[in-house]
Amino acid sequence: LAKKMVYGVVGIDGLQGPSEVLIIADETANPEYCAADLLAQAEHDPLASAILITTSRRLADEVNQEVKQQLKNLPRQAIAAASLNNRGKIIVVNDVDEAIELANLYAPEHLCLMVDRATSYIDKVSNAGCIFIGGNSTVVLGDYVAGPSHVLPTGRTARFSSPLNIMDFIKFINLVDIDQADLNQLGQAAVAMARAEGFEAHARAVEKRLKVKK
């Protein structure tokens, strides 16, 4: 990766990995849309992940058949098929809340909510790069024209990181200004922590300012 080669010499946004989509769908979802969106991610490369979690066994069967049908005439059929074989899944759960619980554990790059009252579940999602709401919000529009940055966290890093945004281009400098009152309040705690770590010079640097004699 080019970014990996220059990391440390210049700042980079992150080391994003293979593409991922996790679709949560209920019985109201369109199986053709679900299959098309799974394949749209799968055709990226054999390491891409395309996962459907649904509350409907009927939908699971229909999407499985749709994927097979739509895969037949794809120009990148071999790549998409390898991705689905390696990292594709269709999972049936009891309800949408259970699906979201699994999604939060997986922390996908793209999370699609193809369920009834999709917006009512947004606040329950804690880990995802981008949430696509409803059947019309295909990830492909996010790839090209929808608007938000599509440099998204992958590989479960959405648990602790965010999409590329303006804050990634801003550099901060912290300031520390300790007066005597602050020093008297904080100093002994710093001394104790320094000695607990075995850093005697650290402890003495504070003690000299506290004028604490051994």
Residue pairs with C-beta under 8 A, 6 or more apart in sequence:
1 15
3 12
3 13
3 14
3 15
4 15
6 12
7 15
13 151
13 164
13 168
14 151
14 153
14 157
14 161
14 164
16 109
16 151
16 152
16 153
16 154
17 47
17 154
17 155
18 44
18 45
18 47
18 48
18 49
18 154
18 155
19 41
19 44
19 45
19 48
19 49
19 109
19 110
19 154
20 41
20 48
20 49
20 50
20 51
20 108
20 109
20 110
20 154
21 37
21 38
21 40
21 41
21 49
21 50
21 51
21 108
21 109
21 110
21 111
21 112
21 139
22 49
22 51
22 52
22 53
22 103
22 106
22 108
22 110
22 111
22 112
23 34
23 37
23 38
23 51
23 52
23 53
23 112
23 114
24 53
24 54
24 96
24 99
24 100
24 103
24 111
24 112
24 113
24 114
24 115
24 121
25 34
25 52
25 53
25 54
25 55
25 56
25 59
25 63
25 112
25 114
25 115
26 54
26 55
26 56
26 59
26 96
26 114
26 115
26 116
27 55
27 56
27 58
27 59
28 114
28 115
28 116
29 54
29 56
29 59
29 114
29 115
29 135
30 114
30 135
31 59
31 62
31 63
31 65
31 66
32 66
32 70
33 114
33 135
33 138
34 52
34 59
34 63
34 66
34 114
35 63
35 66
35 67
35 69
35 70
36 66
36 70
36 138
37 112
37 138
37 139
37 140
38 50
38 51
38 52
38 63
38 67
38 84
38 88
39 50
39 67
39 70
39 71
39 74
39 80
40 138
40 139
40 140
41 48
41 49
41 50
41 83
41 110
41 139
42 48
42 50
42 79
42 80
42 81
42 83
42 84
42 88
43 74
43 76
43 79
43 80
43 83
44 79
44 83
45 79
45 83
46 79
46 82
46 83
46 86
47 83
47 86
47 87
48 83
48 87
49 83
49 87
49 88
49 108
50 83
50 84
50 87
50 88
51 87
51 88
51 89
51 90
51 91
51 106
51 108
52 60
52 63
52 89
52 90
52 91
53 91
53 92
53 93
53 99
53 102
53 103
54 60
54 63
54 90
54 91
54 92
54 93
54 99
55 92
55 93
55 94
55 95
55 96
55 99
55 115
56 92
57 92
60 90
60 92
63 90
64 90
67 84
71 77
71 80
71 81
71 84
74 80
91 102
93 99
93 102
96 115
96 121
97 124
100 121
100 124
100 125
103 111
103 125
103 127
103 128
104 125
104 126
104 127
104 128
105 127
106 127
106 156
107 127
107 128
107 153
107 156
107 157
107 158
107 159
108 128
108 129
108 158
109 128
109 129
109 130
109 152
109 153
109 154
109 158
110 128
110 129
110 130
110 132
110 139
110 142
110 152
111 125
111 128
111 129
111 130
111 131
111 132
112 131
112 132
112 137
112 138
112 139
113 121
113 122
113 131
113 132
113 133
113 134
114 134
114 135
115 121
118 133
118 134
119 133
122 131
122 133
125 131
127 156
127 158
127 159
128 158
129 152
129 153
129 154
129 158
129 163
130 139
130 142
130 148
130 150
130 152
130 163
132 138
132 139
132 142
137 146
142 148
142 150
143 150
148 163
149 163
149 164
149 165
150 163
151 163
151 164
152 158
152 163
152 164
153 161
153 162
153 163
178 186
183 209
183 210
184 210
187 206
187 207
187 209
187 210
188 210
190 202
190 203
190 206
191 203
191 206
191 207
191 210
191 212
194 200
194 202
194 203
194 206
195 203
